[in-house]
Amino acid sequence: VQLQASGGGLVQAGGSPRLSCAASGRTFSDYAVGWFRQAPGKEREYVSAINWRGDSTFYADSVKGRFTISRDNARNTVYLQMNSLKPEDTAVYYCGVGPSLWSRNYRYSATDFGSWGQGTQVTVSS
């Protein structure tokens, strides 16, 4: 399965873009999907993830209460609704397929996810 993130761009602080992660190749409805972000000079950061059913989610403390992850398995798409954006949210956002026994209670790293596609740049201006 190949994933493609989209929906980024230049946004003012406080803005609310929605990112999409579309799968192609085969269905990803059996897998957890996660969003990571990478700012220049920094490691890829685990931001949010959702299990295959869509009833278990994870959020990093830095985005909790501002971002919402959801999925539509019929459309092979996972979304990340981003609200109240801050300049420190500026990064390239990537989506990836998670491990088969993904848990919301474990802090994964980027190496635990795969099928990365091209990311989408989100730039937040102050």
N, C-alpha and C positions, 0 to 999 in steps of 0.2 A: 504494500500500500504506500502511496506517496501523498504527502500532505502539502498543502499550499496555504500560507497565511496571507490575508489581505485586510484592507480597511484602515491602514495607518495613514499618516500624513502629518501636516503641520496643524497643531491645535493650540488654542489659547488655554492658559491655566484656567481650570474650572470646567473645561469642556468635557464632552461625553461621547467619544467615538465608540463604535462597536467593531471589534475585530472578528473575522471569520476564519475558520480553518476547515478547508474542504479536502476531502479524501478522494483519491482516484485509484484505479487499479483493482481494488476489491474493497468490500465493505469493512469498516472498522468498528462496527457496532458491538463487537465482542471485546473491545479493548478500552482501557482507560486512556484518556488523552490529556495532555498537560500543556500549559503555556509557560514558556521561559522567556526571559529577556536578557539582553546583553548590551550594556553601555560600553563606550570606548574604554579600553584598558582594564575592563573588569571581566570577571568570570560570568558565565551564563547562570542566571539566577532563576530558581524555581518559584514561579509566581502563583500558579493556580492549576488545579487538575480536577477531573470529573471521572467517575467510574462509568462502566459501560451502560448501566441502567439510567444514569443521570440522577441518582438519589443519594450520592455521597460525593462531597466536594472538599477541596483543600484550598486555602488561601494563605499566602505569606502574610506575616504581620503588617508588612509595609503597604499592603493593598486591601486588607480586611476592612469591610464596611464600605469600600469604594468600588470594587470590581465584583462582577457577578459572572460566573461561568455557567453555560448551559449547552445542551446538545439536542440535535434533531437527527436521530439515526435514520429516519426515512430519507433525509436529504444528505446523509453522510457528512454532516457539518457540525462543528463545535464553535460556539461563540464566546467572546469575552467582552462583556459590556463594561466599559471603563467610565467611571464618573469622577467628578471632582479632581481632574488631573492636575498634577503638580510638575514643575520642571524636572524634578528628580525621577519622574516616570519616563523620561526621554531614554529611548533604547530601541534596538531592533528586537521585535517580538517574534518568537518562533513557537510552533506547535509540534508536538511529537507524540508518538504512540508509547503508552506506558507499559510496565511489566504486567504479566498476566495476573499476578496476585497483588495488584496495587492496593495500597491502604492509605486512607487520609491521615493516618497517624504517624506516617514515616516521612522524614525529610529526605526526599530523593535528590540526586544530582543529575546533571544532564546526561551522564553516561548510562543512567538507568532507563532512559527513553531513546527511541529511535525513529526511523522513517522521517527524519527532518526534511522539510522542504525549505525553500527560500523564506526568509523572514519578511516582516513588514516593518518599516521604520515609523516610529511614533516620536514626533518632536513636539515638546510642550514649551510654548513661549510664555514668558512671565509678563 
